[in-house]
């Protein structure tokens, strides 16, 4: 659900148009996003999701919680692109 503060702009993440492409180039559909993530213990993910509900990454087909490969006891909660690091 989009709010007045956070309009959804899917055009910014849409794949580029490649008219006349005869062979599918899967690299044309790759998108790298740089977002801020919170490293949270698994047991605390639920309360954190409730608290940061309006700041989560909310894109179609992308999860906003992913496993932390460096520590299996933690998860990464991905925040939206509108959230910035102030230092």
C-alpha positions as CSV (number, residue, x, y, z in Angstrom):
1,X,0.0,0.0,0.0
2,X,1.5,3.3,-1.1
3,X,1.2,6.3,1.2
4,X,1.4,10.0,0.4
5,X,4.9,10.0,1.8
6,X,6.2,7.1,-0.2
7,X,4.8,6.9,-3.7
8,X,5.7,3.7,-5.6
9,X,7.8,4.4,-8.6
10,X,8.2,1.1,-10.4
11,X,9.4,2.9,-13.5
12,X,12.7,3.4,-11.7
13,X,13.2,-0.3,-11.4
14,X,11.7,-1.5,-14.7
15,X,13.9,-3.4,-17.1
16,X,15.1,-1.4,-20.1
17,X,13.4,-1.7,-23.4
18,X,15.2,-3.7,-26.1
19,X,13.1,-3.7,-29.2
20,X,14.3,-5.9,-31.9
21,X,16.2,-8.3,-29.6
22,X,16.2,-11.7,-31.3
23,X,18.0,-13.6,-28.6
24,X,17.1,-13.1,-24.9
25,X,19.9,-11.3,-23.1
26,X,19.2,-12.1,-19.4
27,X,21.8,-9.5,-18.3
28,X,19.5,-6.8,-19.7
29,X,17.1,-7.6,-16.9
30,X,19.6,-7.6,-14.0
31,X,19.2,-4.8,-11.5
32,X,21.5,-4.1,-8.6
33,X,19.9,-2.1,-5.7
34,X,21.9,-0.6,-2.9
35,X,19.8,-0.5,0.2
36,X,20.3,-0.3,3.9
37,X,19.7,-3.4,6.0
38,X,19.2,-4.1,9.7
39,X,21.0,-7.2,11.0
40,X,18.5,-8.6,13.5
41,X,18.6,-11.8,15.6
42,X,16.0,-14.3,14.2
43,X,13.9,-14.2,17.4
44,X,13.5,-10.4,17.1
45,X,12.4,-10.2,13.5
46,X,8.7,-10.0,14.2
47,X,8.8,-7.0,16.5
48,X,11.2,-5.2,14.2
49,X,9.0,-5.7,11.2
50,X,6.1,-4.2,13.1
51,X,8.2,-1.2,14.1
52,X,9.7,-0.5,10.7
53,X,6.6,-1.5,8.6
54,X,6.6,1.8,6.6
55,X,10.3,1.7,6.0
56,X,10.7,-1.8,4.5
57,X,11.7,-2.5,0.9
58,X,8.5,-3.1,-0.9
59,X,9.1,-4.2,-4.4
60,X,7.3,-6.9,-6.4
61,X,8.9,-10.4,-6.2
62,X,11.6,-9.3,-3.8
63,X,11.7,-10.3,-0.1
64,X,12.3,-7.7,2.5
65,X,13.9,-10.3,4.9
66,X,16.8,-12.4,3.8
67,X,19.3,-14.7,5.5
68,X,22.5,-13.3,6.7
69,X,25.2,-15.5,5.2
70,X,27.8,-14.3,7.7
71,X,25.7,-15.4,10.7
72,X,22.9,-18.0,10.5
73,X,21.4,-16.8,13.8
74,X,20.5,-13.4,12.2
75,X,18.4,-12.0,9.4
76,X,18.8,-8.9,7.2
77,X,15.7,-6.7,7.1
78,X,16.0,-4.6,3.9
79,X,14.8,-1.0,4.1
80,X,13.4,1.0,1.3
81,X,15.4,3.1,-1.1
82,X,13.9,6.2,0.6
83,X,15.8,5.4,3.8
84,X,19.3,6.9,3.8
85,X,22.3,6.5,6.0
86,X,23.0,9.7,7.9
87,X,26.4,8.6,9.1
